[in-house]
């Protein structure tokens, strides 16, 4: 659910639909984690057969991987 834009000084809010309390920083951290995992899985699925997924992904070290979002 997307709500109205809030001033950056507002650090938390309550959901009008369910009453849940939300923290802006925790929500941002979750969004960043989820996007990072999405990109990691995208890279993993694009690896050539037999190529192992590195523990750290550096785009400069993977020129043969073609990503399509």
TIVO-2410 file (N, C-alpha, C; in nm, 3 decimals):
# residues 69
REC num residu      c1      c2      c3 atome chaine
REC   1      X   0.085  -0.118   0.000     N      A
REC   1      X   0.000   0.000   0.000    CA      A
REC   1      X   0.090   0.124   0.000     C      A
REC   2      X   0.057   0.218  -0.083     N      A
REC   2      X   0.133   0.342  -0.091    CA      A
REC   2      X   0.048   0.455  -0.033     C      A
REC   3      X   0.106   0.528   0.058     N      A
REC   3      X   0.034   0.639   0.121    CA      A
REC   3      X   0.082   0.772   0.066     C      A
REC   4      X   0.039   0.878   0.129     N      A
REC   4      X   0.079   1.011   0.084    CA      A
REC   4      X   0.228   1.034   0.112     C      A
REC   5      X   0.288   1.126   0.036     N      A
REC   5      X   0.428   1.162   0.060    CA      A
REC   5      X   0.437   1.228   0.196     C      A
REC   6      X   0.540   1.188   0.271     N      A
REC   6      X   0.560   1.242   0.404    CA      A
REC   6      X   0.690   1.322   0.407     C      A
REC   7      X   0.694   1.425   0.489     N      A
REC   7      X   0.815   1.501   0.509    CA      A
REC   7      X   0.923   1.408   0.566     C      A
REC   8      X   1.049   1.428   0.531     N      A
REC   8      X   1.155   1.341   0.580    CA      A
REC   8      X   1.171   1.345   0.731     C      A
REC   9      X   1.121   1.447   0.795     N      A
REC   9      X   1.127   1.456   0.940    CA      A
REC   9      X   1.033   1.355   1.007     C      A
REC  10      X   0.935   1.306   0.933     N      A
REC  10      X   0.842   1.206   0.986    CA      A
REC  10      X   0.911   1.070   0.979     C      A
REC  11      X   0.945   1.012   1.094     N      A
REC  11      X   1.022   0.888   1.099    CA      A
REC  11      X   0.934   0.764   1.113     C      A
REC  12      X   0.810   0.781   1.149     N      A
REC  12      X   0.720   0.667   1.162    CA      A
REC  12      X   0.578   0.707   1.132     C      A
REC  13      X   0.494   0.610   1.110     N      A
REC  13      X   0.353   0.637   1.083    CA      A
REC  13      X   0.270   0.513   1.116     C      A
REC  14      X   0.141   0.533   1.127     N      A
REC  14      X   0.046   0.424   1.151    CA      A
REC  14      X  -0.036   0.400   1.026     C      A
REC  15      X  -0.056   0.274   0.992     N      A
REC  15      X  -0.137   0.238   0.877    CA      A
REC  15      X  -0.283   0.268   0.907     C      A
REC  16      X  -0.346   0.341   0.819     N      A
REC  16      X  -0.487   0.375   0.836    CA      A
REC  16      X  -0.579   0.256   0.820     C      A
REC  17      X  -0.535   0.154   0.744     N      A
REC  17      X  -0.618   0.038   0.718    CA      A
REC  17      X  -0.614  -0.065   0.831     C      A
REC  18      X  -0.492  -0.092   0.883     N      A
REC  18      X  -0.481  -0.199   0.983    CA      A
REC  18      X  -0.430  -0.150   1.118     C      A
REC  19      X  -0.384  -0.026   1.126     N      A
REC  19      X  -0.336   0.030   1.251    CA      A
REC  19      X  -0.193  -0.009   1.288     C      A
REC  20      X  -0.124  -0.081   1.198     N      A
REC  20      X   0.014  -0.123   1.225    CA      A
REC  20      X   0.106   0.000   1.230     C      A
REC  21      X   0.204  -0.006   1.320     N      A
REC  21      X   0.304   0.101   1.332    CA      A
REC  21      X   0.421   0.069   1.240     C      A
REC  22      X   0.467   0.168   1.167     N      A
REC  22      X   0.578   0.150   1.073    CA      A
REC  22      X   0.688   0.251   1.103     C      A
REC  23      X   0.814   0.206   1.087     N      A
REC  23      X   0.930   0.291   1.102    CA      A
REC  23      X   0.991   0.311   0.963     C      A
REC  24      X   1.014   0.435   0.926     N      A
REC  24      X   1.062   0.467   0.792    CA      A
REC  24      X   1.198   0.401   0.763     C      A
REC  25      X   1.290   0.401   0.860     N      A
REC  25      X   1.422   0.345   0.838    CA      A
REC  25      X   1.418   0.193   0.826     C      A
REC  26      X   1.335   0.128   0.906     N      A
REC  26      X   1.322  -0.018   0.897    CA      A
REC  26      X   1.260  -0.055   0.763     C      A
REC  27      X   1.162   0.020   0.719     N      A
REC  27      X   1.098  -0.006   0.590    CA      A
REC  27      X   1.198   0.010   0.477     C      A
REC  28      X   1.281   0.115   0.481     N      A
REC  28      X   1.382   0.137   0.378    CA      A
REC  28      X   1.483   0.022   0.377     C      A
REC  29      X   1.525  -0.024   0.494     N      A
REC  29      X   1.620  -0.135   0.502    CA      A
REC  29      X   1.561  -0.261   0.439     C      A
REC  30      X   1.436  -0.288   0.465     N      A
REC  30      X   1.370  -0.406   0.406    CA      A
REC  30      X   1.363  -0.394   0.254     C      A
REC  31      X   1.329  -0.275   0.206     N      A
REC  31      X   1.321  -0.254   0.061    CA      A
REC  31      X   1.458  -0.274  -0.005     C      A
REC  32      X   1.565  -0.222   0.057     N      A
REC  32      X   1.699  -0.239   0.003    CA      A
REC  32      X   1.742  -0.385   0.004     C      A
REC  33      X   1.712  -0.456   0.113     N      A
REC  33      X   1.744  -0.599   0.121    CA      A
REC  33      X   1.672  -0.677   0.012     C      A
REC  34      X   1.543  -0.649  -0.004     N      A
REC  34      X   1.464  -0.721  -0.104    CA      A
REC  34      X   1.515  -0.694  -0.245     C      A
REC  35      X   1.551  -0.571  -0.276     N      A
REC  35      X   1.603  -0.537  -0.408    CA      A
REC  35      X   1.739  -0.603  -0.430     C      A
REC  36      X   1.823  -0.605  -0.329     N      A
REC  36      X   1.952  -0.671  -0.340    CA      A
REC  36      X   1.937  -0.820  -0.367     C      A
REC  37      X   1.844  -0.883  -0.298     N      A
REC  37      X   1.820  -1.026  -0.320    CA      A
REC  37      X   1.762  -1.051  -0.459     C      A
REC  38      X   1.677  -0.961  -0.505     N      A
REC  38      X   1.621  -0.975  -0.640    CA      A
REC  38      X   1.733  -0.970  -0.743     C      A
REC  39      X   1.825  -0.875  -0.727     N      A
REC  39      X   1.935  -0.861  -0.822    CA      A
REC  39      X   2.032  -0.980  -0.812     C      A
REC  40      X   2.058  -1.028  -0.691     N      A
REC  40      X   2.144  -1.144  -0.672    CA      A
REC  40      X   2.086  -1.264  -0.746     C      A
REC  41      X   1.957  -1.287  -0.730     N      A
REC  41      X   1.891  -1.400  -0.796    CA      A
REC  41      X   1.890  -1.381  -0.948     C      A
REC  42      X   1.880  -1.257  -0.995     N      A
REC  42      X   1.884  -1.230  -1.138    CA      A
REC  42      X   2.022  -1.266  -1.194     C      A
REC  43      X   2.127  -1.228  -1.124     N      A
REC  43      X   2.263  -1.264  -1.166    CA      A
REC  43      X   2.281  -1.415  -1.163     C      A
REC  44      X   2.236  -1.480  -1.056     N      A
REC  44      X   2.251  -1.624  -1.043    CA      A
REC  44      X   2.181  -1.697  -1.158     C      A
REC  45      X   2.065  -1.650  -1.197     N      A
REC  45      X   1.991  -1.717  -1.304    CA      A
REC  45      X   2.053  -1.693  -1.441     C      A
REC  46      X   2.137  -1.590  -1.455     N      A
REC  46      X   2.198  -1.558  -1.584    CA      A
REC  46      X   2.336  -1.621  -1.602     C      A
REC  47      X   2.389  -1.688  -1.499     N      A
REC  47      X   2.521  -1.747  -1.509    CA      A
REC  47      X   2.522  -1.863  -1.608     C      A
REC  48      X   2.631  -1.877  -1.682     N      A
REC  48      X   2.644  -1.991  -1.772    CA      A
REC  48      X   2.643  -2.123  -1.692     C      A
REC  49      X   2.604  -2.230  -1.754     N      A
REC  49      X   2.601  -2.361  -1.689    CA      A
REC  49      X   2.739  -2.395  -1.634     C      A
REC  50      X   2.742  -2.440  -1.509     N      A
REC  50      X   2.866  -2.479  -1.447    CA      A
REC  50      X   2.940  -2.367  -1.376     C      A
REC  51      X   2.895  -2.244  -1.392     N      A
REC  51      X   2.961  -2.131  -1.325    CA      A
REC  51      X   2.899  -2.112  -1.187     C      A
REC  52      X   2.981  -2.112  -1.084     N      A
REC  52      X   2.932  -2.098  -0.947    CA      A
REC  52      X   2.907  -1.951  -0.914     C      A
REC  53      X   2.807  -1.929  -0.833     N      A
REC  53      X   2.774  -1.793  -0.789    CA      A
REC  53      X   2.879  -1.747  -0.688     C      A
REC  54      X   2.943  -1.632  -0.712     N      A
REC  54      X   3.040  -1.581  -0.615    CA      A
REC  54      X   2.970  -1.530  -0.490     C      A
REC  55      X   3.042  -1.526  -0.378     N      A
REC  55      X   2.982  -1.474  -0.255    CA      A
REC  55      X   2.967  -1.323  -0.262     C      A
REC  56      X   3.054  -1.257  -0.339     N      A
REC  56      X   3.045  -1.113  -0.363    CA      A
REC  56      X   3.038  -1.091  -0.513     C      A
REC  57      X   2.941  -1.013  -0.555     N      A
REC  57      X   2.924  -0.989  -0.698    CA      A
REC  57      X   2.988  -0.856  -0.734     C      A
REC  58      X   3.082  -0.862  -0.827     N      A
REC  58      X   3.143  -0.741  -0.883    CA      A
REC  58      X   3.115  -0.744  -1.032     C      A
REC  59      X   3.039  -0.648  -1.081     N      A
REC  59      X   3.001  -0.647  -1.222    CA      A
REC  59      X   3.123  -0.650  -1.312     C      A
REC  60      X   3.232  -0.586  -1.271     N      A
REC  60      X   3.353  -0.582  -1.354    CA      A
REC  60      X   3.417  -0.720  -1.371     C      A
REC  61      X   3.387  -0.813  -1.282     N      A
REC  61      X   3.443  -0.948  -1.290    CA      A
REC  61      X   3.350  -1.046  -1.360     C      A
REC  62      X   3.236  -0.999  -1.409     N      A
REC  62      X   3.138  -1.088  -1.471    CA      A
REC  62      X   3.094  -1.034  -1.607     C      A
REC  63      X   3.188  -1.011  -1.700     N      A
REC  63      X   3.150  -0.952  -1.829    CA      A
REC  63      X   3.065  -1.044  -1.916     C      A
REC  64      X   3.068  -1.177  -1.890     N      A
REC  64      X   2.993  -1.271  -1.973    CA      A
REC  64      X   2.849  -1.291  -1.927     C      A
REC  65      X   2.808  -1.226  -1.821     N      A
REC  65      X   2.672  -1.241  -1.770    CA      A
REC  65      X   2.585  -1.129  -1.827     C      A
REC  66      X   2.479  -1.169  -1.894     N      A
REC  66      X   2.386  -1.072  -1.952    CA      A
REC  66      X   2.260  -1.071  -1.869     C      A
REC  67      X   2.224  -0.954  -1.816     N      A
REC  67      X   2.105  -0.942  -1.730    CA      A
REC  67      X   1.990  -0.881  -1.807     C      A
REC  68      X   1.873  -0.935  -1.785     N      A
REC  68      X   1.752  -0.875  -1.839    CA      A
REC  68      X   1.653  -0.864  -1.725     C      A
REC  69      X   1.612  -0.743  -1.695     N      A
REC  69      X   1.524  -0.722  -1.580    CA      A
REC  69      X   1.380  -0.745  -1.616     C      A
***
